[in-house]
Amino acid sequence: MPRFRDISAAYELSEPSIAIGEKLRSTLSAKLAQFSVELIINADIQRIDERKGHALVTWQCRDCNIFMTRSADFAIDATGYQAFPEHETIKRTLGLSIVYQACVAFEYRDKSPGSRPISFIVMDGWYPCLMPHIGDNKDGEDEIFNRYILTHGCYTILGTHESPQKAQADVENVESTSAINELKAAAEAEMCRFWPDFAHRFVYEGWKGQVLAKPRVETDFRSSLTFANGRVVHVVPGKISNVFNAADETLQLLEFATQGHGDVVSVDAGIAVVNSSSLITEKAELQKPSDKMSARATQQPKTHSLPSSWSSHVNKGSYKIVERITTPPCTELVKMTHKLKALDPTTSYIFDNGAGTGILTTQLKAHNPNLKIFATDISPGMIRSLQTAASEHNWSDIETAVADSQDLTSVSLTSTTKKEESTQGLPGTISLANSTFTHTFSTFMIGSVEQPHLAIAEMYRVTAPNGILALGAWAGATWGAIWQKAVRLALGDENYVAPRIVHKDWSDIDDVIRGVEAAGWKVQESKIEKAPWGWKNADEVDEYIFEGGNPIVNLLMEGFEGEKLKACRDSFKRVMQEEYDEGRDLCETAILLTAIKK
């Protein structure tokens, strides 16, 4: 049995696996040919006409750009609900809201394969999933199951869009940049967090990208949708096992159309579905899409925590505005900490967890330039910025590393200014030992990680007994309420609810205290501080929000594109001008606390 960690319970279950790849394609092609079903692939459907009891399908071949036409009794739309021109009309008729996700998956080879495939699924939430890739074995032997696919709820959903074309652009963009490497590293780190041996047992071989359609609903809806419109059966795909449901419903719809019997009903405008279809059983949910789903379901990816998104934010230069608002509370937190336990260079070893560009480190060095500091951040771009600051200010005794605050057992050292060491002599990846630091700081990172309780627990682990935790957190965020009002005014949608952009359990001072003490800390002092943004005018606010690339703020605008986004942006600026004195009245609320490890 593999050795797992950070898992409360593990179950070994026998379950069927679905063949994919060449085995699936060849098997299905043979079956379809057996029943005189023509398979049209690599095609852009131009139109479907119903003539004399037949479906006349016209398409353009992507390989040769030639227009072709076929007449058939029925056509089955197996394009993933992406290529038929009538899709938009049907969505309006059924009251559906369909979004398109750009997704990737990573392929691996198992160096210790067995005679049976395995799957490793961490539940339930934004966790990794390792599944067998059956039927496309490079050795040509199905009895050796050595190919696997890794996905992750946070890191393998690139974005959510209103059209398949824009989602495809996401896939093409990730291929042309280094982002795919950071996505892979983040997904692998999550696998190693739960299954440490993954890194030694599996070898990376490549990745695949695809666009997937999904109903936009409040919950994580995963069922497929199958319905007939005239002589065309359409399928909106769900999770992979739904292929059986879709096949069964398709056969029932065809039987009803040809023989006139079956458990089929007509819904709107002659569109037919089987009585057990989700379009019947879950109609209320499907026809009342909610923007609240953005904080809950996989239609809203969590890639805001991806290292590259923060690196991009720094590279645009707009992070200077974040530094402007966070510097005063960081200064106050240093004072609170020094009052509780002196920041003395002869006895203190300080951990700056989620250091960003070094705002807190700068305040610590201003307090005493000889303090010994270990600074980490998940974003390489942030750490590079901190290293530049250290070099410009000639700071000594600073080590920097790229690390996930939720798992400090794998930390990649990047630089040191310790007098007795050089960057060339760094050991690379290390594990932060228990009880290493006398003071642990974390400023305004905790509300944006996936699992804050893990980050707090890790900080407790690496802090020495009687050591200090100094924590800064945002009490919510002003942007959500303003964006919500702007959208309601622009679109006339009084039911729109903006997604949360700060973790719901870590945005109130009482909740933060409760979360900190649950990890074993004893809170000594806590307070609320106002942090003004210091905007000059609404134009500066507008540029930062819509052009600055802040990955947290960008969560608000997921699913808003084109004219819809422009209308909401204009409305946002008007709200800023009319209700917030051009943005000059805007401020955040900072939660500051200190605690002791008992």
C-alpha positions, 0 to 999 in steps of 0.5 A: 500500500503506498504511503499517503499523507494529509489524508484523513482516510483512504479507500481501495475500491474496484471500479471500471476504467474507460478506454481512451485514445486509439483503442477507443477510436478504432473500436467505435469507428468499427462499431459505427461502420457496422451499423452504417453510421458515417463518422465525420471528423475535423469538420466545421458544420455550416448548416443542417437542412431537413428535407423530405424526411432526411437531414442534409448536413453541409460542412467544411473539411478543416484538412482540405477547406472543401465544402461537403454535403451528406444526406442522412436519416438522422445526424448526431452532434458529437462535437462537444456542443461546439460546432453547430450553428444552431447551438445559440438558438437552442440554448435560448429556447431551453433557457440554458447558459453554456460556458466553454472551458479551456482544459489541459491534462498531463501525461505520465508513464508509470515506472513500476506498472502492475497488471491492473490499472490504478487511479488516485483521486483526492476528494472532495474539492480542488485536489489532484486526480490521477487516472489510467490512460487505457488502450493506447499503450506505446508497447502495444500491450494492454496488460501492462498499464503504465500510462496515466493522466493527471488533472487538478481542479485548480491548475488544469482548468485554464479559463471559462468563456462564453464561446469555444473560440475564446476557450481555444485561444486559452489553450493555444496561448498556454502552449506558446508560453512557459505557463504550461511548465508552471501548471505542471509543477503546481499539479505535481506538487499537489500530487506529491503532497498527498502521495510523496512517491509520485515524483519517483514513480511517474515520468512526465511525457507531455500534455493535451489541451481541449475545450469542454462545454459545461452548463453554467449553474450554481453547483458543480453540475457534471451530468450530460444533456441529450436532446433532439431538435428535428432530425439532429440529436445534440449532446452537451458532454458531462463527466466521462462516464456520462457517455453511457447515459448519453448513448442510451438517451440518444438511442431512445430519441432515435427509437421514438423518432422512427417507431413512435414509442418510448419514454420521450417528451417534448419540452420547448419549441419541439425539442424532445428529451427522454423523461429521465433527462436532466433537462427534466429532472434538474430543469429549475437548476439549469434554467436559473444559472447563478453567478454565485457559482463562481465561488463554488463550482469548477466553471470558475477555475482557481488558477488565481493562485497559479504562480505565473499569474502573480508573476505576470502581475509583478511584471506589469508594474501594477503591483506597486499599488498593492505595495502602497496599500499594504506598507502601513499595516505591515509597519504596524505589524512589525511594531506589534511583534517587537512589543511582544518578543523583541526582533533582535538580530542576535537571537531572532530568525524570521520567516516571511511566508508569502513574502511577495515583492518584499514589502514586509521584509523591507519593514523588517530591515528598516526596523533593524538591517541586521535581522536574519530573514528567510522569505518565501513565495509561491511566485518566482516573479515575486521572489525575483523582485524581492531579490532585486530589492535585496541587491539594491539595498545591499541587505545581508542575511536574507535567503529566498525560496519558492514555496507553497505556504500550504506545504513547506516540506519542499522549498526551492532555494533561489538565493542567499545574501548570508555572508558565509554562503553563495548562491552557487552553493545552495542545496536546491530543494530543502524541507523546512524543519520543525521549530526553525524560526523565532518569528513567523510573519504572513501578510495578506496571503492567507485569504487567497490560498486554497486551504488557509488552515494548512498554511497556518498549521505549517507556520505553526510547525516551523516556528519554535516553541514560544515563537511568534506568529504575526498575521495580516489578513484582509477583512473581505474586499471592497471590489466585490460589492462595487463590481456587483453594483456595477453589473446590476446597473449595466445589465439590469440583473438584480439577481447578480451576486459577485463571487467572493475573492477572499476566503469566506472563513478568513475574512472576519476578525473572529473567524481569523482568531478562531482559525489561528487558535485551532492550529495551536496558537494562542492569540495575544493581540488583535486589531482592525486597521483601515488601509486607504488605497490612495487613488488619485482619480477614477481613471487610475482605479479603472486602469488598475482593475481592468488592465493591472492583471491582479489575479484576485481581482480578475476573478470578478470578471470571469465570464465577462467578455466583449460588449458585456465587459465594456458595459460593466467596466463603464458602469464600474467607473461611474460608480467610482466617480459618483459614490467614492469621490473618484475612488479617493474614498476607497479603503480596505480593512486589515486584520492584524494579530500576534500569537504565541506558539505554546 
